[in-house]
C-alpha cells in the first residue's frame, strides 16, 4: 500500500468528516428520492465544469495529497496564484511516488518550513511543458516573468516549445481531507492506473501522479491529462485500462494542436486547458471549428 492511501472506512470515517462534502459521489438528492410525481432532473454535462485557464502550475511535494490538510497554508502558493491569475494560470500541489520531482532540500510538509522550496512543473496551452528545478519563497520575481511568458500567447512566428515526445502526465485528485470522495474514489483510481501502467511497462512514457483539490468533488475521481490539458471526471478503478487506452491514442508521439481535437472520453470529459465553458460545450457537440480568442502558431 502506498504511503498515505488508506481505505475509505479507515480514513474518512475515522476522520469524522462524513458531512455534506463527504457524501458518496453521485448520491441522489433527498428531493429526488422523495418525489414520485416529477421525473428526475437531467444531469448537467461534465463539459464546462472547470475554471477557464491557459496554464497549470504544479509545486511538487514530499507528502501525498492524502496527507494534505484541507486548506494548505502555503505562503508561496498564494503569492504565485495571485500573480498567475493575471495570465490565466492555476497553481496546485502535486506528488509522485518515485519522488524524482521533489526538491532535495525539502522535508515533509514544505509549507511548514521557514522558507518554502519546491521543484515546479508548468503546462501551457501555448508552450507545452516547463520544468523549474527550484522555486524559493522570497525569490520568485524573476520566475514570475518566466511563467507569465510560458503561459501567454505566442508571438507571430514563434514556435511552441513542448512536444509529444515528453512523457504523458496524468494527475489524479486524491485530496482526502478536502473531500472524502476524492480520497476514496480518487485513491482507488490512482492505484489502479499506476498498476495498469506498470503492467504494460509504460513507466517511461506515462507518469501517474496525484494532486490537491481541483474543484468538483462530486465528479470524483477527477484526473488531469497533460500535455493535452484534458480534465476527466466520474472515473472509477475499473476504468483504468479504458482511460489509459484513450490517453495513449491521443498522445501518439506526433505534435498536434490539442485544443481543437474531439473531447477525450466525451462522457467523462470536464473540459480542456485553453477552453472556456461555451467552447467546451461547442466542442462536445461536434463543432471542431470553435472560434478561439487566442490561437497558437501552427507547427509542421
Secondary structure, 3 states (H helix, E strand, C coil): CCCCCCCHHHHHHHHCCCCHHHCCCCCCCHHHHHCCCCCCCCCCCCCCCCCCCCEEEEEECCCCHHHCCCCCCCHHHHHHHHHHHHHCEEEEEEECCCCCCCCCCCCCCHHHCCCCEEEEEEEECCCEEEEEEEEECCCCHHHHHHHHHHCCCCCCCCCCCCCCCCCEEEEEECCCCCCHHHHHHHHHHHHHHHHHHHHCCCCCCEEEEEECCCCCHHHCCCEEEECCCEEECCCCHHHHHHHHHHHHHHCCCCCCCHHHCCCCCHHHEEEECCCCHHHHHHHHCCCCCCCCCCCCCCCC
